[in-house]
Amino acid sequence: MDRHISITVPEQQQLMDDYGITDDIITYVTDKDESANYVYDPENNQQLLIALVPYRLKGEKNALYRPSRWLFDSSGPHFHL
């Protein structure tokens, strides 16, 4: 089973070219099973925040959790997945 969010090679390259995002950060962002995490890349002044957000399936009583991701650099947030 693929544990990563689908992102094409051209999309990855665009993120790297436009924002200087590293391969490591892209790996964290696209891992759909990533646990709550905070990653700071001082070399590129990038911050990645991953929080687990509860949600419920229709008809279920218990909540499940899925990662929600925010990527920031000195110019502010870039994207949320």
mmCIF file as gemmi writes it, N, C-alpha and C atoms, coordinates in Angstrom:
data_model
loop_
_atom_site.group_PDB
_atom_site.id
_atom_site.type_symbol
_atom_site.label_atom_id
_atom_site.label_alt_id
_atom_site.label_comp_id
_atom_site.label_asym_id
_atom_site.label_entity_id
_atom_site.label_seq_id
_atom_site.pdbx_PDB_ins_code
_atom_site.Cartn_x
_atom_site.Cartn_y
_atom_site.Cartn_z
_atom_site.occupancy
_atom_site.B_iso_or_equiv
_atom_site.pdbx_formal_charge
_atom_site.auth_seq_id
_atom_site.auth_asym_id
_atom_site.pdbx_PDB_model_num
ATOM 1 N N . MET Axp A 1 ? 0.838 -1.177 0 1 0 ? 1 A 1
ATOM 2 C CA . MET Axp A 1 ? 0 0 0 1 0 ? 1 A 1
ATOM 3 C C . MET Axp A 1 ? 0.887 1.246 0 1 0 ? 1 A 1
ATOM 4 N N . ASP Axp A 2 ? 0.588 2.177 -0.877 1 0 ? 2 A 1
ATOM 5 C CA . ASP Axp A 2 ? 1.348 3.42 -0.971 1 0 ? 2 A 1
ATOM 6 C C . ASP Axp A 2 ? 0.986 4.331 0.187 1 0 ? 2 A 1
ATOM 7 N N . ARG Axp A 3 ? 1.99 4.767 0.946 1 0 ? 3 A 1
ATOM 8 C CA . ARG Axp A 3 ? 1.765 5.607 2.112 1 0 ? 3 A 1
ATOM 9 C C . ARG Axp A 3 ? 1.941 7.085 1.803 1 0 ? 3 A 1
ATOM 10 N N . HIS Axp A 4 ? 2.147 7.423 0.55 1 0 ? 4 A 1
ATOM 11 C CA . HIS Axp A 4 ? 2.426 8.812 0.212 1 0 ? 4 A 1
ATOM 12 C C . HIS Axp A 4 ? 1.305 9.414 -0.624 1 0 ? 4 A 1
ATOM 13 N N . ILE Axp A 5 ? 1.076 10.697 -0.408 1 0 ? 5 A 1
ATOM 14 C CA . ILE Axp A 5 ? 0.129 11.455 -1.204 1 0 ? 5 A 1
ATOM 15 C C . ILE Axp A 5 ? 0.724 11.57 -2.601 1 0 ? 5 A 1
ATOM 16 N N . SER Axp A 6 ? -0.122 11.447 -3.594 1 0 ? 6 A 1
ATOM 17 C CA . SER Axp A 6 ? 0.356 11.489 -4.965 1 0 ? 6 A 1
ATOM 18 C C . SER Axp A 6 ? 0.753 12.911 -5.347 1 0 ? 6 A 1
ATOM 19 N N . ILE Axp A 7 ? 1.988 13.073 -5.723 1 0 ? 7 A 1
ATOM 20 C CA . ILE Axp A 7 ? 2.502 14.344 -6.226 1 0 ? 7 A 1
ATOM 21 C C . ILE Axp A 7 ? 3.435 13.987 -7.374 1 0 ? 7 A 1
ATOM 22 N N . THR Axp A 8 ? 3.227 14.629 -8.493 1 0 ? 8 A 1
ATOM 23 C CA . THR Axp A 8 ? 3.997 14.282 -9.693 1 0 ? 8 A 1
ATOM 24 C C . THR Axp A 8 ? 5.416 14.829 -9.601 1 0 ? 8 A 1
ATOM 25 N N . VAL Axp A 9 ? 6.281 14.278 -10.42 1 0 ? 9 A 1
ATOM 26 C CA . VAL Axp A 9 ? 7.666 14.748 -10.475 1 0 ? 9 A 1
ATOM 27 C C . VAL Axp A 9 ? 7.714 16.227 -10.893 1 0 ? 9 A 1
ATOM 28 N N . PRO Axp A 10 ? 6.932 16.642 -11.9 1 0 ? 10 A 1
ATOM 29 C CA . PRO Axp A 10 ? 6.943 18.072 -12.236 1 0 ? 10 A 1
ATOM 30 C C . PRO Axp A 10 ? 6.451 18.957 -11.076 1 0 ? 10 A 1
ATOM 31 N N . GLU Axp A 11 ? 5.466 18.497 -10.313 1 0 ? 11 A 1
ATOM 32 C CA . GLU Axp A 11 ? 4.994 19.259 -9.147 1 0 ? 11 A 1
ATOM 33 C C . GLU Axp A 11 ? 6.096 19.361 -8.086 1 0 ? 11 A 1
ATOM 34 N N . GLN Axp A 12 ? 6.795 18.253 -7.855 1 0 ? 12 A 1
ATOM 35 C CA . GLN Axp A 12 ? 7.909 18.274 -6.909 1 0 ? 12 A 1
ATOM 36 C C . GLN Axp A 12 ? 8.981 19.26 -7.366 1 0 ? 12 A 1
ATOM 37 N N . GLN Axp A 13 ? 9.297 19.217 -8.648 1 0 ? 13 A 1
ATOM 38 C CA . GLN Axp A 13 ? 10.325 20.106 -9.182 1 0 ? 13 A 1
ATOM 39 C C . GLN Axp A 13 ? 9.9 21.565 -9.066 1 0 ? 13 A 1
ATOM 40 N N . GLN Axp A 14 ? 8.621 21.831 -9.301 1 0 ? 14 A 1
ATOM 41 C CA . GLN Axp A 14 ? 8.128 23.204 -9.185 1 0 ? 14 A 1
ATOM 42 C C . GLN Axp A 14 ? 8.242 23.7 -7.737 1 0 ? 14 A 1
ATOM 43 N N . LEU Axp A 15 ? 7.904 22.844 -6.772 1 0 ? 15 A 1
ATOM 44 C CA . LEU Axp A 15 ? 8.057 23.228 -5.365 1 0 ? 15 A 1
ATOM 45 C C . LEU Axp A 15 ? 9.52 23.505 -5.03 1 0 ? 15 A 1
ATOM 46 N N . MET Axp A 16 ? 10.393 22.686 -5.557 1 0 ? 16 A 1
ATOM 47 C CA . MET Axp A 16 ? 11.828 22.867 -5.304 1 0 ? 16 A 1
ATOM 48 C C . MET Axp A 16 ? 12.346 24.142 -5.982 1 0 ? 16 A 1
ATOM 49 N N . ASP Axp A 17 ? 11.913 24.389 -7.218 1 0 ? 17 A 1
ATOM 50 C CA . ASP Axp A 17 ? 12.377 25.563 -7.955 1 0 ? 17 A 1
ATOM 51 C C . ASP Axp A 17 ? 11.783 26.855 -7.412 1 0 ? 17 A 1
ATOM 52 N N . ASP Axp A 18 ? 10.475 26.868 -7.195 1 0 ? 18 A 1
ATOM 53 C CA . ASP Axp A 18 ? 9.785 28.095 -6.784 1 0 ? 18 A 1
ATOM 54 C C . ASP Axp A 18 ? 10.035 28.468 -5.324 1 0 ? 18 A 1
ATOM 55 N N . TYR Axp A 19 ? 10.138 27.459 -4.457 1 0 ? 19 A 1
ATOM 56 C CA . TYR Axp A 19 ? 10.209 27.732 -3.022 1 0 ? 19 A 1
ATOM 57 C C . TYR Axp A 19 ? 11.478 27.2 -2.354 1 0 ? 19 A 1
ATOM 58 N N . GLY Axp A 20 ? 12.305 26.484 -3.087 1 0 ? 20 A 1
ATOM 59 C CA . GLY Axp A 20 ? 13.52 25.938 -2.496 1 0 ? 20 A 1
ATOM 60 C C . GLY Axp A 20 ? 13.254 24.822 -1.502 1 0 ? 20 A 1
ATOM 61 N N . ILE Axp A 21 ? 12.133 24.142 -1.647 1 0 ? 21 A 1
ATOM 62 C CA . ILE Axp A 21 ? 11.774 23.056 -0.732 1 0 ? 21 A 1
ATOM 63 C C . ILE Axp A 21 ? 12.665 21.851 -1.007 1 0 ? 21 A 1
ATOM 64 N N . THR Axp A 22 ? 13.173 21.261 0.047 1 0 ? 22 A 1
ATOM 65 C CA . THR Axp A 22 ? 14.09 20.13 -0.093 1 0 ? 22 A 1
ATOM 66 C C . THR Axp A 22 ? 13.332 18.816 -0.277 1 0 ? 22 A 1
ATOM 67 N N . ASP Axp A 23 ? 14.06 17.796 -0.754 1 0 ? 23 A 1
ATOM 68 C CA . ASP Axp A 23 ? 13.483 16.454 -0.891 1 0 ? 23 A 1
ATOM 69 C C . ASP Axp A 23 ? 12.971 15.931 0.449 1 0 ? 23 A 1
ATOM 70 N N . ASP Axp A 24 ? 13.711 16.198 1.527 1 0 ? 24 A 1
ATOM 71 C CA . ASP Axp A 24 ? 13.292 15.722 2.852 1 0 ? 24 A 1
ATOM 72 C C . ASP Axp A 24 ? 11.935 16.298 3.244 1 0 ? 24 A 1
ATOM 73 N N . ILE Axp A 25 ? 11.753 17.598 3.043 1 0 ? 25 A 1
ATOM 74 C CA . ILE Axp A 25 ? 10.481 18.232 3.396 1 0 ? 25 A 1
ATOM 75 C C . ILE Axp A 25 ? 9.359 17.665 2.533 1 0 ? 25 A 1
ATOM 76 N N . ILE Axp A 26 ? 9.606 17.47 1.247 1 0 ? 26 A 1
ATOM 77 C CA . ILE Axp A 26 ? 8.585 16.896 0.366 1 0 ? 26 A 1
ATOM 78 C C . ILE Axp A 26 ? 8.199 15.501 0.833 1 0 ? 26 A 1
ATOM 79 N N . THR Axp A 27 ? 9.173 14.718 1.277 1 0 ? 27 A 1
ATOM 80 C CA . THR Axp A 27 ? 8.873 13.374 1.789 1 0 ? 27 A 1
ATOM 81 C C . THR Axp A 27 ? 7.967 13.444 3.013 1 0 ? 27 A 1
ATOM 82 N N . TYR Axp A 28 ? 8.273 14.34 3.961 1 0 ? 28 A 1
ATOM 83 C CA . TYR Axp A 28 ? 7.41 14.512 5.136 1 0 ? 28 A 1
ATOM 84 C C . TYR Axp A 28 ? 6.001 14.939 4.727 1 0 ? 28 A 1
ATOM 85 N N . VAL Axp A 29 ? 5.906 15.893 3.819 1 0 ? 29 A 1
ATOM 86 C CA . VAL Axp A 29 ? 4.606 16.434 3.418 1 0 ? 29 A 1
ATOM 87 C C . VAL Axp A 29 ? 3.745 15.383 2.738 1 0 ? 29 A 1
ATOM 88 N N . THR Axp A 30 ? 4.345 14.534 1.942 1 0 ? 30 A 1
ATOM 89 C CA . THR Axp A 30 ? 3.563 13.578 1.154 1 0 ? 30 A 1
ATOM 90 C C . THR Axp A 30 ? 3.302 12.259 1.866 1 0 ? 30 A 1
ATOM 91 N N . ASP Axp A 31 ? 3.874 12.038 3.045 1 0 ? 31 A 1
ATOM 92 C CA . ASP Axp A 31 ? 3.636 10.796 3.785 1 0 ? 31 A 1
ATOM 93 C C . ASP Axp A 31 ? 2.302 10.901 4.514 1 0 ? 31 A 1
ATOM 94 N N . LYS Axp A 32 ? 1.276 10.199 4.006 1 0 ? 32 A 1
ATOM 95 C CA . LYS Axp A 32 ? -0.061 10.329 4.585 1 0 ? 32 A 1
ATOM 96 C C . LYS Axp A 32 ? -0.168 9.723 5.981 1 0 ? 32 A 1
ATOM 97 N N . ASP Axp A 33 ? 0.816 8.959 6.408 1 0 ? 33 A 1
ATOM 98 C CA . ASP Axp A 33 ? 0.81 8.376 7.746 1 0 ? 33 A 1
ATOM 99 C C . ASP Axp A 33 ? 1.772 9.084 8.692 1 0 ? 33 A 1
ATOM 100 N N . GLU Axp A 34 ? 2.275 10.236 8.299 1 0 ? 34 A 1
ATOM 101 C CA . GLU Axp A 34 ? 3.209 10.981 9.145 1 0 ? 34 A 1
ATOM 102 C C . GLU Axp A 34 ? 2.515 11.372 10.444 1 0 ? 34 A 1
ATOM 103 N N . SER Axp A 35 ? 3.192 11.171 11.549 1 0 ? 35 A 1
ATOM 104 C CA . SER Axp A 35 ? 2.63 11.537 12.844 1 0 ? 35 A 1
ATOM 105 C C . SER Axp A 35 ? 2.801 13.034 13.065 1 0 ? 35 A 1
ATOM 106 N N . ALA Axp A 36 ? 2.172 13.538 14.116 1 0 ? 36 A 1
ATOM 107 C CA . ALA Axp A 36 ? 2.329 14.957 14.447 1 0 ? 36 A 1
ATOM 108 C C . ALA Axp A 36 ? 3.819 15.248 14.547 1 0 ? 36 A 1
ATOM 109 N N . ASN Axp A 37 ? 4.224 16.354 13.944 1 0 ? 37 A 1
ATOM 110 C CA . ASN Axp A 37 ? 5.655 16.602 13.824 1 0 ? 37 A 1
ATOM 111 C C . ASN Axp A 37 ? 5.896 18.084 13.536 1 0 ? 37 A 1
ATOM 112 N N . TYR Axp A 38 ? 7.073 18.539 13.908 1 0 ? 38 A 1
ATOM 113 C CA . TYR Axp A 38 ? 7.526 19.875 13.536 1 0 ? 38 A 1
ATOM 114 C C . TYR Axp A 38 ? 8.945 19.722 13.016 1 0 ? 38 A 1
ATOM 115 N N . VAL Axp A 39 ? 9.182 20.238 11.825 1 0 ? 39 A 1
ATOM 116 C CA . VAL Axp A 39 ? 10.504 20.145 11.21 1 0 ? 39 A 1
ATOM 117 C C . VAL Axp A 39 ? 10.951 21.563 10.864 1 0 ? 39 A 1
ATOM 118 N N . TYR Axp A 40 ? 12.172 21.907 11.278 1 0 ? 40 A 1
ATOM 119 C CA . TYR Axp A 40 ? 12.737 23.208 10.936 1 0 ? 40 A 1
ATOM 120 C C . TYR Axp A 40 ? 14.027 22.989 10.163 1 0 ? 40 A 1
ATOM 121 N N . ASP Axp A 41 ? 14.107 23.609 9.007 1 0 ? 41 A 1
ATOM 122 C CA . ASP Axp A 41 ? 15.301 23.544 8.17 1 0 ? 41 A 1
ATOM 123 C C . ASP Axp A 41 ? 15.956 24.921 8.213 1 0 ? 41 A 1
ATOM 124 N N . PRO Axp A 42 ? 16.955 25.113 9.102 1 0 ? 42 A 1
ATOM 125 C CA . PRO Axp A 42 ? 17.544 26.437 9.259 1 0 ? 42 A 1
ATOM 126 C C . PRO Axp A 42 ? 18.293 26.922 8.018 1 0 ? 42 A 1
ATOM 127 N N . GLU Axp A 43 ? 18.807 25.995 7.238 1 0 ? 43 A 1
ATOM 128 C CA . GLU Axp A 43 ? 19.552 26.379 6.037 1 0 ? 43 A 1
ATOM 129 C C . GLU Axp A 43 ? 18.658 27.098 5.034 1 0 ? 43 A 1
ATOM 130 N N . ASN Axp A 44 ? 17.415 26.627 4.911 1 0 ? 44 A 1
ATOM 131 C CA . ASN Axp A 44 ? 16.462 27.216 3.963 1 0 ? 44 A 1
ATOM 132 C C . ASN Axp A 44 ? 15.381 28.047 4.645 1 0 ? 44 A 1
ATOM 133 N N . ASN Axp A 45 ? 15.468 28.182 5.966 1 0 ? 45 A 1
ATOM 134 C CA . ASN Axp A 45 ? 14.475 28.91 6.757 1 0 ? 45 A 1
ATOM 135 C C . ASN Axp A 45 ? 13.059 28.42 6.467 1 0 ? 45 A 1
ATOM 136 N N . GLN Axp A 46 ? 12.888 27.1 6.454 1 0 ? 46 A 1
ATOM 137 C CA . GLN Axp A 46 ? 11.583 26.499 6.214 1 0 ? 46 A 1
ATOM 138 C C . GLN Axp A 46 ? 11.119 25.769 7.46 1 0 ? 46 A 1
ATOM 139 N N . GLN Axp A 47 ? 9.818 25.84 7.695 1 0 ? 47 A 1
ATOM 140 C CA . GLN Axp A 47 ? 9.215 25.15 8.82 1 0 ? 47 A 1
ATOM 141 C C . GLN Axp A 47 ? 8.044 24.329 8.302 1 0 ? 47 A 1
ATOM 142 N N . LEU Axp A 48 ? 7.941 23.117 8.76 1 0 ? 48 A 1
ATOM 143 C CA . LEU Axp A 48 ? 6.826 22.25 8.409 1 0 ? 48 A 1
ATOM 144 C C . LEU Axp A 48 ? 6.148 21.831 9.695 1 0 ? 48 A 1
ATOM 145 N N . LEU Axp A 49 ? 4.848 22.075 9.78 1 0 ? 49 A 1
ATOM 146 C CA . LEU Axp A 49 ? 4.058 21.682 10.941 1 0 ? 49 A 1
ATOM 147 C C . LEU Axp A 49 ? 3.046 20.649 10.486 1 0 ? 49 A 1
ATOM 148 N N . ILE Axp A 50 ? 3.058 19.505 11.143 1 0 ? 50 A 1
ATOM 149 C CA . ILE Axp A 50 ? 2.089 18.449 10.853 1 0 ? 50 A 1
ATOM 150 C C . ILE Axp A 50 ? 1.301 18.207 12.133 1 0 ? 50 A 1
ATOM 151 N N . ALA Axp A 51 ? -0.008 18.396 12.053 1 0 ? 51 A 1
ATOM 152 C CA . ALA Axp A 51 ? -0.887 18.171 13.202 1 0 ? 51 A 1
ATOM 153 C C . ALA Axp A 51 ? -1.895 17.093 12.835 1 0 ? 51 A 1
ATOM 154 N N . LEU Axp A 52 ? -2.264 16.277 13.804 1 0 ? 52 A 1
ATOM 155 C CA . LEU Axp A 52 ? -3.282 15.258 13.57 1 0 ? 52 A 1
ATOM 156 C C . LEU Axp A 52 ? -4.643 15.866 13.873 1 0 ? 52 A 1
ATOM 157 N N . VAL Axp A 53 ? -5.532 15.811 12.887 1 0 ? 53 A 1
ATOM 158 C CA . VAL Axp A 53 ? -6.846 16.436 12.989 1 0 ? 53 A 1
ATOM 159 C C . VAL Axp A 53 ? -7.907 15.331 13.033 1 0 ? 53 A 1
ATOM 160 N N . PRO Axp A 54 ? -8.809 15.39 14.014 1 0 ? 54 A 1
ATOM 161 C CA . PRO Axp A 54 ? -9.84 14.351 14.092 1 0 ? 54 A 1
ATOM 162 C C . PRO Axp A 54 ? -10.915 14.522 13.016 1 0 ? 54 A 1
ATOM 163 N N . TYR Axp A 55 ? -11.449 13.402 12.578 1 0 ? 55 A 1
ATOM 164 C CA . TYR Axp A 55 ? -12.606 13.399 11.675 1 0 ? 55 A 1
ATOM 165 C C . TYR Axp A 55 ? -13.385 12.116 11.921 1 0 ? 55 A 1
ATOM 166 N N . ARG Axp A 56 ? -14.644 12.109 11.522 1 0 ? 56 A 1
ATOM 167 C CA . ARG Axp A 56 ? -15.486 10.926 11.693 1 0 ? 56 A 1
ATOM 168 C C . ARG Axp A 56 ? -16.022 10.471 10.347 1 0 ? 56 A 1
ATOM 169 N N . LEU Axp A 57 ? -16.081 9.17 10.204 1 0 ? 57 A 1
ATOM 170 C CA . LEU Axp A 57 ? -16.747 8.596 9.051 1 0 ? 57 A 1
ATOM 171 C C . LEU Axp A 57 ? -18.244 8.596 9.342 1 0 ? 57 A 1
ATOM 172 N N . LYS Axp A 58 ? -19.038 8.749 8.319 1 0 ? 58 A 1
ATOM 173 C CA . LYS Axp A 58 ? -20.485 8.792 8.494 1 0 ? 58 A 1
ATOM 174 C C . LYS Axp A 58 ? -20.968 7.535 9.215 1 0 ? 58 A 1
ATOM 175 N N . GLY Axp A 59 ? -21.721 7.749 10.271 1 0 ? 59 A 1
ATOM 176 C CA . GLY Axp A 59 ? -22.276 6.638 11.035 1 0 ? 59 A 1
ATOM 177 C C . GLY Axp A 59 ? -21.37 6.098 12.125 1 0 ? 59 A 1
ATOM 178 N N . GLU Axp A 60 ? -20.147 6.568 12.225 1 0 ? 60 A 1
ATOM 179 C CA . GLU Axp A 60 ? -19.206 6.103 13.246 1 0 ? 60 A 1
ATOM 180 C C . GLU Axp A 60 ? -19.254 7.002 14.473 1 0 ? 60 A 1
ATOM 181 N N . LYS Axp A 61 ? -19.051 6.407 15.651 1 0 ? 61 A 1
ATOM 182 C CA . LYS Axp A 61 ? -19.036 7.182 16.892 1 0 ? 61 A 1
ATOM 183 C C . LYS Axp A 61 ? -17.639 7.676 17.235 1 0 ? 61 A 1
ATOM 184 N N . ASN Axp A 62 ? -16.636 6.903 16.919 1 0 ? 62 A 1
ATOM 185 C CA . ASN Axp A 62 ? -15.268 7.258 17.273 1 0 ? 62 A 1
ATOM 186 C C . ASN Axp A 62 ? -14.607 8.071 16.171 1 0 ? 62 A 1
ATOM 187 N N . ALA Axp A 63 ? -13.767 8.992 16.576 1 0 ? 63 A 1
ATOM 188 C CA . ALA Axp A 63 ? -13.041 9.82 15.619 1 0 ? 63 A 1
ATOM 189 C C . ALA Axp A 63 ? -11.778 9.108 15.153 1 0 ? 63 A 1
ATOM 190 N N . LEU Axp A 64 ? -11.423 9.334 13.923 1 0 ? 64 A 1
ATOM 191 C CA . LEU Axp A 64 ? -10.144 8.921 13.363 1 0 ? 64 A 1
ATOM 192 C C . LEU Axp A 64 ? -9.299 10.182 13.24 1 0 ? 64 A 1
ATOM 193 N N . TYR Axp A 65 ? -8.034 10.03 12.96 1 0 ? 65 A 1
ATOM 194 C CA . TYR Axp A 65 ? -7.146 11.18 12.833 1 0 ? 65 A 1
ATOM 195 C C . TYR Axp A 65 ? -6.385 11.107 11.527 1 0 ? 65 A 1
ATOM 196 N N . ARG Axp A 66 ? -6.203 12.261 10.92 1 0 ? 66 A 1
ATOM 197 C CA . ARG Axp A 66 ? -5.397 12.325 9.703 1 0 ? 66 A 1
ATOM 198 C C . ARG Axp A 66 ? -4.466 13.528 9.807 1 0 ? 66 A 1
ATOM 199 N N . PRO Axp A 67 ? -3.308 13.424 9.184 1 0 ? 67 A 1
ATOM 200 C CA . PRO Axp A 67 ? -2.36 14.543 9.259 1 0 ? 67 A 1
ATOM 201 C C . PRO Axp A 67 ? -2.817 15.725 8.404 1 0 ? 67 A 1
ATOM 202 N N . SER Axp A 68 ? -2.614 16.89 8.931 1 0 ? 68 A 1
ATOM 203 C CA . SER Axp A 68 ? -2.833 18.133 8.211 1 0 ? 68 A 1
ATOM 204 C C . SER Axp A 68 ? -1.492 18.859 8.224 1 0 ? 68 A 1
ATOM 205 N N . ARG Axp A 69 ? -1.072 19.388 7.081 1 0 ? 69 A 1
ATOM 206 C CA . ARG Axp A 69 ? 0.297 19.898 6.958 1 0 ? 69 A 1
ATOM 207 C C . ARG Axp A 69 ? 0.301 21.363 6.533 1 0 ? 69 A 1
ATOM 208 N N . TRP Axp A 70 ? 1.222 22.122 7.125 1 0 ? 70 A 1
ATOM 209 C CA . TRP Axp A 70 ? 1.435 23.523 6.768 1 0 ? 70 A 1
ATOM 210 C C . TRP Axp A 70 ? 2.931 23.734 6.565 1 0 ? 70 A 1
ATOM 211 N N . LEU Axp A 71 ? 3.284 24.358 5.472 1 0 ? 71 A 1
ATOM 212 C CA . LEU Axp A 71 ? 4.684 24.654 5.172 1 0 ? 71 A 1
ATOM 213 C C . LEU Axp A 71 ? 4.873 26.172 5.169 1 0 ? 71 A 1
ATOM 214 N N . PHE Axp A 72 ? 5.859 26.65 5.928 1 0 ? 72 A 1
ATOM 215 C CA . PHE Axp A 72 ? 6.132 28.079 6.054 1 0 ? 72 A 1
ATOM 216 C C . PHE Axp A 72 ? 7.589 28.359 5.723 1 0 ? 72 A 1
ATOM 217 N N . ASP Axp A 73 ? 7.836 29.558 5.214 1 0 ? 73 A 1
ATOM 218 C CA . ASP Axp A 73 ? 9.187 30.092 5.174 1 0 ? 73 A 1
ATOM 219 C C . ASP Axp A 73 ? 9.089 31.563 5.54 1 0 ? 73 A 1
ATOM 220 N N . SER Axp A 74 ? 10.133 32.327 5.314 1 0 ? 74 A 1
ATOM 221 C CA . SER Axp A 74 ? 10.144 33.717 5.754 1 0 ? 74 A 1
ATOM 222 C C . SER Axp A 74 ? 9.059 34.573 5.096 1 0 ? 74 A 1
ATOM 223 N N . SER Axp A 75 ? 8.513 34.119 3.959 1 0 ? 75 A 1
ATOM 224 C CA . SER Axp A 75 ? 7.469 34.893 3.294 1 0 ? 75 A 1
ATOM 225 C C . SER Axp A 75 ? 6.062 34.476 3.722 1 0 ? 75 A 1
ATOM 226 N N . GLY Axp A 76 ? 5.946 33.487 4.599 1 0 ? 76 A 1
ATOM 227 C CA . GLY Axp A 76 ? 4.645 33.063 5.101 1 0 ? 76 A 1
ATOM 228 C C . GLY Axp A 76 ? 4.297 31.649 4.675 1 0 ? 76 A 1
ATOM 229 N N . PRO Axp A 77 ? 3.025 31.257 4.869 1 0 ? 77 A 1
ATOM 230 C CA . PRO Axp A 77 ? 2.624 29.89 4.517 1 0 ? 77 A 1
ATOM 231 C C . PRO Axp A 77 ? 2.551 29.714 3.003 1 0 ? 77 A 1
ATOM 232 N N . HIS Axp A 78 ? 2.936 28.531 2.544 1 0 ? 78 A 1
ATOM 233 C CA . HIS Axp A 78 ? 2.894 28.239 1.108 1 0 ? 78 A 1
ATOM 234 C C . HIS Axp A 78 ? 1.739 27.333 0.733 1 0 ? 78 A 1
ATOM 235 N N . PHE Axp A 79 ? 1.555 26.276 1.47 1 0 ? 79 A 1
ATOM 236 C CA . PHE Axp A 79 ? 0.44 25.413 1.142 1 0 ? 79 A 1
ATOM 237 C C . PHE Axp A 79 ? 0.042 24.591 2.34 1 0 ? 79 A 1
ATOM 238 N N . HIS Axp A 80 ? -1.167 24.134 2.271 1 0 ? 80 A 1
ATOM 239 C CA . HIS Axp A 80 ? -1.753 23.296 3.307 1 0 ? 80 A 1
ATOM 240 C C . HIS Axp A 80 ? -2.305 22.066 2.607 1 0 ? 80 A 1
ATOM 241 N N . LEU Axp A 81 ? -1.96 20.892 3.102 1 0 ? 81 A 1
ATOM 242 C CA . LEU Axp A 81 ? -2.466 19.639 2.528 1 0 ? 81 A 1
ATOM 243 C C . LEU Axp A 81 ? -3.301 18.92 3.542 1 0 ? 81 A 1
